[in-house]
Amino acid sequence: MATENASPNLKEGEAGLSNMVKTLVLENNTNPSANKIPSADEASDMSVTGSIDPSEPDDAKPAETSLLAKIIRKGLIESKQDLDVLRNDPNSPLFSVKTFEALHLKPELLKGVYAMGFNAPSKIQETALPTLLADPPQNMIAQSQSGTGKTAAFVLAMLSRVDTSKPYPQVLCLSPTYELAIQTGEVAAKMAQFCPDILLRFAVRGEEVPRGEKIKEHIIIGTPGKILDWGLKYKHFDMKKVTVFVLDEADVMIATQGHQDQCIRIHKQLSPRCQMMFFSATYDKEVMEFAEYIVPNPIVIRLLREQESLDNIKQFYVKCRNLDDKYQAISNIYGVITVGQAIIFCHTRKTAGWLAGKMSTDGHAVGILSGDLTVEQRLAVLDRFRAGLEKVLITTNVLSRGIDVEQVTIVVNFDLPMNQRQEADYETYLHRIGRTGRFGKNGIAINLISSDNDMNICNAIEKHFGKPILLLDADNVDEIEKIAL
């Protein structure tokens, strides 16, 4: 696949999660020390002296969360979740496939699919692809989180729709950020590696087209502002000739200032015969209204909500008086039972930094992951944790979901998850403790309680999920030994 004037980041064969985005982050980072991973002691200092208030709850930006999830889950998870499919005519047949051969793809594309390591379609692919590749083209709205194969599904549809005899853009793919656009482009480049006649161009910051020049590439992947400039302002391509329009990460698009209006302006320039594909990790009221505006007469595919079972996770709470008491509880547990790897969740960067410094001083191999790290730094921390170089990962809500490490046996809620009203955040709790007990194994979740409000939240969580959270005396060696897996 030729990528004339494309970003230099479409490299193949790079190892490790961090390498997948290393070049794209470094080329846009003017601070040469910005990508150095801070030590636990440095992280402790950063949490206190950083420009962002370290005492505030540490939540990730939607675009960063999505990018991390895409990279973390890439190739790791084969989703087996069931689908809910809505059609205008419920009596019309809905086709699905169990093999990629059944899609009757071009041989070069099929070869690319297999070269990427896809042996059989995922749940969403086996249902979506026959619809996306059908003639006449059908519009689709699809909801599923990262790691379920939706990017590969719409990229395969994009590549299949290209007519290489026509030297102009036929496919537009919108992503909310530079990094997310590059991720999609990497998938497209790998899938079309045996199709040198399909041309791709990135419409992202740093990419320019000489004034008066027409774009000849078949596929444009980029951010809404740049695509709007190229198509509408500078007339570098005819938007009426576009036959496939993909709007990816719609929920992130809505959360990004101005992007929703730009998407609507692009949509208005397209032919009514253009095939519309709309993808989102969530499907709340705001996303639904956006989708219904963009996509007429769609088939809607929704991945039924992931049920992370608590059945194989033992849950405990420990009563503590203060921060030092909480730290002593962790130390006691570590001193008694053999822990594979552990993830400890804190509410703020300040607490995470303090805890990382204490544990590091006591000789524990600790990694810290919080919102003041760059995306590349976060990926490097996760690489080290996956490799077992650090046994403890201390993090905030930037990592409440999306990571699956088989060796994680204990999750500790150093601070219980709560919303802005100081009430129990059930969804975050489920995602947090769901980091253990993965792959059908047993896990332990320990909640540290240091106030009446903590106890109220713990009781509310127990009632909500209908699963017991048992009192654990962290000063009693015999009791701690009993919780061992």
N, C-alpha and C positions, 0 to 999 in steps of 0.2 A: 504494500500500500504506500503510495507516494504521499508525502506530507509537505508539499511545497510551502515555504515560508512558515511552517508550523513551529510550535514550541520545540526546543531541543530535548524535551523531557520524555519522549516516547522511547525510552531505552528498555531493552528486554534483558532478562537474565540477571537482574540485580537481586541480591539476597537481602532478606530481612525487611521488616515492616518499615523501618525508618528510611531505607534506601529508596522506597517507592516514591517518596515525596522530597527526598533530600535536595535534589537539584532545584526543584521549583521553589522551595523555601529559601535556599541559599542565594539564588540569583536575585531575590527581591529583598534581601536583608543587608542593610548597609553596616550593621554592627557585627564585626567579625567574631565577637565573643558571644553573640546572641544565641548560638546553637550549642554552646557548651552545656553539658548537663550539670546542674548544680549538685554539689554534695549535700548530704543531709544537714551538715552544719551551715553551709551557705544558704540552703533552703530555709533554715530556721531564721537566719538574718534577713533574708529576702522577705519573709512573711511579715516582718516587723517594719522594714524600711521601704518596702515597695511603694510605687505611686498609687496603687489601688488600696483602699482601706482593707487591711488584712482581717479586721474584725467583722466585716460584712460576710453574709453567706456567699459561698463560692460556687456559682452556677455557671455552666458553660454556655457559650453562644450557640444558637441553633446550627449555624453553618459549620462551626468547628466540631460540634458533636456529630453531625452527619458525616463529615469527612473522616473523622476518627473511626466511626462505626464502619464505613465502607472499607477502610484499609484493614482494620482489625479483623473483620469478619470475612474478608476476601478469601475464598477457598477453604474456609474452616468449617462452615456450617451448611449442611444440606437440610433445608427446611422441610418438614413433613406435615406442616399445618394444613388444615382443611381450608377450602375456599368457599366464599359466598359469591355467586355470580348472578347479577341482575341483568335481564334483557328486556327490550321493548316488547318483543313477542316471545313469551315464555314457551310457546310451542315449537319455536324454531330450533333445529338441532344445534347442540353445542358440541363441537368436536374437541377432542384432546388427543395428545400423542404421547407415546411412551418412549419413542426413540427420535433422534434428530433426523434419521433417514426418512421418517414418515412425513417430514415437512417438505421434501423434494427441493432442497436447497441447491444452489449452484455448487458443483463439486469443490471449487476452491474455497467457498465459504464453509462447507462442511468440514473440509480439511483443517481450516482455521479453528473451528469450534473444538475439534478433537485435540488439536495441538495445545489448546488452552487447558486441557485436562477435564473438560466436560464430557462425561460418559453417557449420561442420560439427563433429560430435562428435569428441573426442579418442579415442585408443585405449581408455582405460578407460571413457569415457562410452558409446561405441558398444556395448560389451559389458555394462556394468553397468545402464544405464538401462532396457532392455527387461525385465530381471529385477526391478529395483526398482519398476517401474510395473505389473508383471503382476498379474492377478487369478486366483486368490487371491494375496495378498501373499507374497513369499518373503524369507527372511532372508539377509543377506549379510555376509561378512567380506571386506574389500578392503584390500590393501596396495599403496601406491605413495607416492612422495615428493611434496613440494609442487611445484606447477607442472604436474601431469599432468591436472588437471581434476576431481579427485575431489570437491572442495568443491562445485563447480557441479553435479556429478552428484547428490549426496545432497540438496542444497538444492532442486533441481528436483523430486526425488521427494517431499520434504517438502511443497512447495507444491501438488503435484498431488493429494496425499492429503487436503487440507483440505476439510471440508464446512462452508461458510460459514453454513449454516442452523443450525448448532449452536454456541451462544455459550459455548464452554468450551475449555480446552486439549486439543488432539488430537495435538500433536507436541511431543516433548521433544528438544532437541539439547544435549548436554553437551560443553563445552570445558574444558580444564584451567585456563585463566587468563582474566581480564577481557579482555585485549587480543585473545586468540584468539577469544573469543566475539564481540567487536565485529567482527572481520574476517568471520566467518561471517554476522553480521547485515547487514553492508554488502552482501555478495553476495545475500542473500535480498531485501533492500530493492530493489536494482537489478533483480533478476530479476522481482520482483512489482510493478514500478512501474506497470503497467497493470491491476493487480488491487487496487483500493482497498478491496475487501470482505475481504481477507485481513489479519488483525490479528496483529502481532508484539509480543512483550514480552521485554525482557532481564531475566534473573535474575542480576544481578551486583552487586558492592559498590556502595553508593550508591543502589540501587533498593529501595524499600520498598512494601509493600502494607498499607493500614490494617487493623487487627485486625478480624476478622470479615467482611472483604470477600472476595468470590469473584472470581477472575480470569476475564475473558471473552475474552481474546485466544486465537487458535487455535494459535499457535506460541510456545513459550518456548525461548529460547536463553540458556544461562547456565552457571555453574560448579556443580559437584556440591553443595557445601555450601549454597548459596543455594536451589537447587531442592529439596534435601532439607528445608530449613526450611519453604519455602512449601507443599510438598505433604504432608509427613508431620507436621511439628510444628504448623504453624498452620492446616492444612487449607484453604488458599486455593484449591485445585483438587483434583479427584478423580483420583488417579493411575491408577485402574482404567479410566478412560475414554480414556486415552492409547492411540492406535492406531499411532503411529510413534515409535520410540525410536532416536536416533542418538547413538552414542558416538564422538566424533572425537578424533584425536590420542591414541590409546590408549597409545602408547609414552611420550608425555610425561605422560599421566595416571598411569602406573605410577611414573614418576620423581618425581612430586609427592607430598609427604608427606600421607597420609590419603585421597587422592582415590580410590584403587582400592577401598577399603572403602566409601566413600560411594557409588560407582557401583554396587556390589553391593547395597547397601541400597535404592537407588532401583529397581534391576532387580527386586528381590523384591516390590515393591509393584505392579508392572505386570501387566496381564492376560496370560495365556499366549497369547492371540491377537494380541498386539501385534507389529507388524513390527519386527525388530531389525536395525539397520545398524551395523557396527563398522568403523572406519577407523584405519589406522596406517601411518606411514611406514616402520617396520621390522616384521619378523615373526619375532623370535627366540623362544626357548622360553618365556620368561616372558609375552610378548605372546600367544603361541598358547594357553597355558593359560588366560589371562584371557578371550580371545575364545571359547574353547570353553565356558567357564562362562556367559558372557553370551548367546551366540547358539546356539540349538538348530537342528539340521538346516540349516546354512547352505550357500549356494553360496559358494565361496571364489575370489576373483580375486586373483592375485598378479602384479605387474608384474615381469617378469624383470629381473634386476639390470642396471643401466645399465653398459654397457661403454664406458668412456672410453678411446678408442684412443690409444696412445702413438706410433703409426706416423708421425704428422706433427709430432712434437715432438723436436727435437734436444736431447740431454741431455749436460751437461758437469759436471766438478767442478774446483774450483780449490783448490790447497793453500795454506793460510794459517797464519801463526804465532799470531795473536791477533786481537782485535776490530779494532784499527787496520788490520791487514793485510787483514782482510775488507772494511773500508770502502774501502781503497785499491783493492782488486780491482773493487769496484762502480764507483768513480770512473773507473778505467781503461777499463772496458767502455763506460760512458756517454760517455767522451771520444772513442771511436773509431767506434762504430756508432750509427746513427739508431734510437732507441727510440720506438715509438709511445706505449704506456703500459705500466707495469710494476707488478707486485705483488711485494712483498718480505715473506716470512714469517719471523717471529722466534718464539722459544720463550716469552719472558717479556715483560711490559709494560715492565720496566726496559730491556731491550735495544731494544725497539721505540721507546721514548721517546728513548733516547740516539741511535739511528740517525736518527730524525726530526729531532732538533735539529742533528746534524752536516750532514745533507743540506740542510736549510733554510738554515743558515748559509752553505753553499756555493752558494746561489742556485737550488736545485731547488724546483719547486712540489710540495709533499709533503702528503699527507693521512695521518692516522693513525687506525686503528680498533682498539680493544682493549676488553676486558671492563669497564673502568671507565667507559665512556660509557653514557649512557642509550640505549634503543632509538631514540628520536627523533633523538639526536645521531648514532648510527650511520647512520641512513637519510639524514640530511643530508650526511654525509661521502660516502656512496655516490652521492647525487645529484650532488655536485660532481665526483666521479671519472668518472661516466658522461658528464657534460657536457664533460669534458676540461679542467676548471679546474685540476685537479691531474694531473700526469703520472705520479706515483709514489704508490702506496698501500702504506703499511707496516702490517702487521697481524699478528695472532697466530692461533691456531687457531679464534678466533671466526668466521673467514671462510675456512675451508679448503674450503668447498663452497657452491654456491648462486648465485654471482654470474657472470653472463655479460656481458662487455663486449667488443665486437668488436675494439676497438683494442688490447687487451692482447697484446703480442708477446713479452714476457719475464716469466718467473716466477723469482725468486731465493729459494732456501732459505738465508737467512742462518744459520739453525739447522736442521739436519735433523730431520724429525719422528721422535719416539721415544716409546715407551710408558713406563710407570712403572718398568719393569725396565731402562730405558736401551737397549732393543732397537729395531730398525727398525719403524716403524708404516707398513705398506705401504698401507693404505687411505687414510690421511691424505696420504701422498705422492702417490698417484694423484689424489686430489681437488685437492690443491694445484697440481700442475703441469698438471692438466686445465683450469685457469683460462686457460691459453694454448692455442693450437691449436684454438680453438673455431670453429664455423661452417665447418669444412673447411679452415681456413687453417693455415699452418705456424707453429710456435712454438719458443721456446728456453727451456730450463730449466737454471739454473745452481745448482750445489750448492757451498757454501763449506765447506771441510774444515779444521778446526784442531786435530784430536786423532786419536789412534789409534782411539778409539771411533767418531768420525765416519767414518773410513775404513772401519771394519768395517761400519757401517750402510750406507754407500754401496755397498760390495761386495755386501751382502745384498740391497739393493734391485735392483741390476743383475741378480743371479742370479734373484730372485723373478719379475721381469717379463720376463726374457730379452731385454732391450734394452740396447745398449751405453751406458755413461756414460763419455764420453771426457775425458781430461785436457786442461785448457786452461791455458796459461801466460798469466795476466792481465797480465804485464809485457811481453808480446811483441805489438806493434801488428799485425804481419802475421798472427799467429794469431787475434787477435780479429776482424780484418777477414774472415777466412775463415768465421766462424760467422754472419755477417750473412745475413739472409733474402733 
